[in-house]
Amino acid sequence: MSLWKRGNWYWADFTVNSTRYRIPLKEKGKKIRVPEDDDPKMAQIHEKAIRAEEREKAKAEQGQLTLSARNFTRLGFTEASERHRATRRLELKPSSQAKERQLLVKLREYFKAKRLSQITTDDVLAYREWRAGSPGAAGKGRSQKAIGPAIINMEVGCLRRILKRAKRWHLIAEDVKPLYENRGASGGRSRTRKRSDCSRPLLKSQNGKRPTSRQFSPSVRQPALVNFAGFNGGT
């Protein structure tokens, strides 16, 4: 086990079960900075770094410290997407697996063997333009068929899950927002008549337009006509 300095930070370099770990040391989620030579707290900070190194080694011995994210980000997109889909087979129903496989078709066609570590914000934005039918920024021409924002959002969502596993999505998340999906004036809900109303025709006002809901409100209904033919109270 070795404690060393890399730039202005403390790092640990140790081997557990033939696996070498070189990781930055942290205290309460923050990296431990190397103190200046005249810092009166130099000894305390050094001891803090030693304790952090011991904690990281204990995690590695218990199997809690893995390098999967670092190795995963070096893969090309096609291989990484296949590995990602394989790990989700136990999590998804067959129908959801088929849907995710379909969402990856165009992503693989666009990114191909490009490493996950090389995918940038511009690449994701260019992919959306390409799928929408506009010329891509990467010189890939146009997609064969223009796709609506709902499908593009689902495909980018699939890309997001892969980049999250590679610890890369947080680098571009602020600049990639979901596309607006226009669901119409009714908010995507169809306006249907109640079953009890199907026996009567739709009413129309004098100007040919359908009456509003206010015209059917009990507070504005016209009073019913009363038949006084059999009323004997006055005579």
C-alpha positions as CSV (number, residue, x, y, z in Angstrom):
1,M,0.0,0.0,0.0
2,S,1.4,3.3,-1.1
3,L,0.3,6.9,-0.5
4,W,1.4,9.3,-3.2
5,K,0.7,12.8,-4.4
6,R,-0.7,13.6,-7.8
7,G,-0.9,17.3,-8.5
8,N,-2.5,18.9,-5.5
9,W,-4.3,15.8,-4.3
10,Y,-3.5,12.6,-2.3
11,W,-3.9,9.3,-4.2
12,A,-3.8,5.7,-3.1
13,D,-1.9,3.0,-5.0
14,F,-2.4,-0.6,-3.8
15,T,-3.2,-4.1,-5.1
16,V,-5.9,-6.5,-3.9
17,N,-6.4,-10.0,-5.4
18,S,-4.0,-9.2,-8.3
19,T,-6.0,-6.1,-9.1
20,R,-4.3,-2.7,-9.0
21,Y,-6.2,0.3,-7.7
22,R,-5.1,3.9,-8.2
23,I,-7.8,6.1,-6.8
24,P,-8.0,9.6,-5.3
25,L,-8.5,9.8,-1.6
26,K,-11.5,11.5,-0.1
27,E,-12.8,12.6,3.2
28,K,-16.6,13.1,3.5
29,G,-17.0,13.1,-0.3
30,K,-14.2,15.7,-0.9
31,K,-10.7,15.1,-2.2
32,I,-7.9,15.5,0.3
33,R,-5.6,18.3,-0.8
34,V,-1.9,18.2,-0.3
35,P,-1.0,20.9,2.2
36,E,1.7,23.5,1.7
37,D,5.1,22.9,3.3
38,D,4.6,25.6,5.9
39,D,1.0,24.5,6.7
40,P,0.8,23.9,10.5
41,K,-1.9,21.2,9.9
42,M,0.4,19.2,7.6
43,A,0.7,16.2,10.0
44,Q,-3.1,16.1,10.6
45,I,-3.9,16.2,6.9
46,H,-1.3,13.4,6.2
47,E,-2.9,11.2,8.9
48,K,-6.3,11.9,7.4
49,A,-5.0,10.7,4.0
50,I,-3.6,7.5,5.5
51,R,-7.0,6.7,7.2
52,A,-8.8,7.3,3.9
53,E,-6.3,5.0,2.1
54,E,-7.0,2.2,4.7
55,R,-10.8,2.6,4.2
56,E,-10.4,2.3,0.4
57,K,-8.3,-0.8,0.7
58,A,-10.9,-2.4,3.1
59,K,-13.6,-1.7,0.5
60,A,-11.6,-3.4,-2.2
61,E,-11.0,-6.5,0.0
62,Q,-14.8,-6.7,0.6
63,G,-15.6,-6.3,-3.1
64,Q,-17.2,-2.9,-2.7
65,L,-14.7,-1.1,-4.8
66,T,-14.8,-2.0,-8.5
67,L,-13.3,-0.5,-11.6
68,S,-16.2,-1.5,-13.9
69,A,-17.2,2.1,-14.6
70,R,-13.7,3.0,-15.7
71,N,-13.3,-0.1,-17.9
72,F,-16.9,0.4,-19.3
73,T,-16.3,3.9,-20.5
74,R,-13.4,2.7,-22.7
75,L,-15.6,0.5,-24.7
76,G,-17.0,1.3,-28.2
77,F,-20.7,2.2,-28.2
78,T,-21.8,-1.0,-30.0
79,E,-20.1,-3.3,-27.6
80,A,-21.1,-1.2,-24.5
81,S,-24.7,-1.2,-25.6
82,E,-24.7,-4.9,-26.0
83,R,-23.2,-5.4,-22.5
84,H,-25.7,-3.0,-21.0
85,R,-28.6,-4.7,-22.6
86,A,-27.4,-8.1,-21.4
87,T,-27.3,-6.9,-17.8
88,R,-30.9,-5.7,-18.0
89,R,-32.4,-9.0,-19.1
90,L,-33.3,-9.9,-15.6
91,E,-34.8,-6.5,-14.9
92,L,-37.1,-6.1,-17.9
93,K,-40.0,-8.1,-19.3
94,P,-39.6,-9.6,-22.8
95,S,-41.7,-6.8,-24.3
96,S,-39.5,-4.1,-22.7
97,Q,-36.4,-5.9,-23.8
98,A,-37.7,-5.9,-27.4
99,K,-38.5,-2.2,-27.1
100,E,-35.0,-1.3,-25.8
101,R,-33.4,-3.4,-28.5
102,Q,-35.3,-1.4,-31.1
103,L,-34.3,1.9,-29.5
104,L,-30.6,0.9,-29.9
105,V,-30.8,0.3,-33.6
106,K,-30.3,3.9,-34.8
107,L,-28.0,4.7,-31.8
108,R,-25.6,1.9,-32.9
109,E,-25.8,3.1,-36.5
110,Y,-24.8,6.6,-35.6
111,F,-22.2,6.1,-32.9
112,K,-20.8,2.7,-34.1
113,A,-17.5,2.0,-32.4
114,K,-17.0,5.4,-30.8
115,R,-15.8,5.2,-27.2
116,L,-18.2,6.2,-24.5
117,S,-15.5,8.5,-23.1
118,Q,-15.4,10.4,-26.4
119,I,-19.2,11.1,-26.6
120,T,-19.8,14.8,-26.0
121,T,-22.8,17.1,-25.8
122,D,-22.3,18.1,-29.4
123,D,-22.5,14.4,-30.4
124,V,-25.9,14.0,-28.6
125,L,-27.3,17.2,-30.1
126,A,-26.1,16.2,-33.5
127,Y,-27.8,12.8,-33.2
128,R,-31.1,14.4,-32.3
129,E,-30.8,16.6,-35.4
130,W,-29.9,13.6,-37.5
131,R,-33.0,11.7,-36.3
132,A,-35.2,14.7,-36.8
133,G,-34.3,14.7,-40.5
134,S,-31.8,17.6,-40.4
135,P,-28.2,17.3,-41.6
136,G,-26.0,16.1,-38.7
137,A,-23.2,18.1,-37.4
138,A,-20.9,15.1,-37.8
139,G,-21.3,15.0,-41.6
140,K,-23.6,12.0,-41.5
141,G,-26.2,13.5,-43.8
142,R,-29.8,12.9,-43.0
143,S,-31.6,10.0,-41.3
144,Q,-33.6,7.8,-43.7
145,K,-36.8,8.9,-42.0
146,A,-37.7,11.9,-39.9
147,I,-38.8,10.9,-36.4
148,G,-41.0,12.7,-34.0
149,P,-39.8,14.1,-30.6
150,A,-41.3,11.3,-28.6
151,I,-39.2,8.6,-30.2
152,I,-36.1,10.8,-30.1
153,N,-36.6,11.4,-26.4
154,M,-36.8,7.6,-25.8
155,E,-33.7,6.9,-27.8
156,V,-31.7,9.6,-26.0
157,G,-33.1,8.1,-22.7
158,C,-31.6,4.8,-23.7
159,L,-28.3,6.5,-24.4
160,R,-28.5,8.3,-21.0
161,R,-28.8,5.0,-19.2
162,I,-25.6,3.7,-20.9
163,L,-23.7,6.9,-20.2
164,K,-24.8,6.9,-16.6
165,R,-23.3,3.5,-16.1
166,A,-20.1,4.9,-17.5
167,K,-20.3,7.9,-15.2
168,R,-20.4,10.2,-18.2
169,W,-24.0,11.5,-18.4
170,H,-23.5,14.2,-15.7
171,L,-21.0,15.9,-17.9
172,I,-23.6,16.7,-20.6
173,A,-26.9,16.5,-18.7
174,E,-27.2,20.2,-18.3
175,D,-27.1,20.9,-22.0
176,V,-29.3,18.1,-23.2
177,K,-33.0,18.7,-22.3
178,P,-35.9,16.5,-23.5
179,L,-37.6,17.7,-26.7
180,Y,-41.0,19.3,-26.5
181,E,-43.8,16.8,-27.4
182,N,-46.9,18.6,-28.9
183,R,-49.9,16.5,-27.8
184,G,-52.5,18.9,-29.1
185,A,-54.8,21.4,-27.4
186,S,-56.5,18.6,-25.4
187,G,-53.2,17.6,-23.8
188,G,-53.2,14.2,-25.5
189,R,-56.7,13.2,-24.2
190,S,-59.4,12.4,-26.7
191,R,-62.8,14.0,-26.2
192,T,-65.4,11.4,-26.1
193,R,-69.1,11.4,-25.2
194,K,-70.5,9.6,-22.2
195,R,-72.3,6.4,-22.9
196,S,-75.5,7.8,-21.6
197,D,-75.3,10.7,-24.1
198,C,-74.9,8.4,-27.2
199,S,-78.6,8.1,-27.6
200,R,-79.2,11.8,-28.2
201,P,-77.7,13.9,-31.0
202,L,-75.1,16.6,-30.3
203,L,-76.8,19.9,-29.8
204,K,-75.8,23.0,-31.7
205,S,-76.5,26.6,-31.0
206,Q,-78.0,29.1,-33.5
207,N,-74.6,30.0,-34.9
208,G,-73.8,26.4,-35.7
209,K,-71.3,25.8,-32.9
210,R,-71.5,23.3,-30.2
211,P,-72.8,24.7,-26.8
212,T,-70.3,25.1,-24.1
213,S,-70.4,23.3,-20.8
214,R,-71.8,26.4,-19.1
215,Q,-75.0,26.2,-21.2
216,F,-75.6,22.8,-19.6
217,S,-74.9,24.0,-16.1
218,P,-78.0,23.7,-13.7
219,S,-77.5,27.4,-12.7
220,V,-78.1,28.7,-16.3
221,R,-80.8,26.2,-17.5
222,Q,-84.1,27.6,-18.7
223,P,-87.0,26.8,-16.3
224,A,-89.2,24.0,-17.3
225,L,-92.7,24.7,-18.6
226,V,-95.5,23.6,-16.2
227,N,-98.8,22.2,-17.5
228,F,-101.6,23.9,-15.7
229,A,-104.4,22.0,-17.4
230,G,-105.2,19.8,-14.5
231,F,-104.4,22.3,-11.7
232,N,-107.5,23.0,-9.5
233,G,-106.0,25.0,-6.8
234,G,-107.3,28.4,-8.2
235,T,-110.8,27.3,-9.1
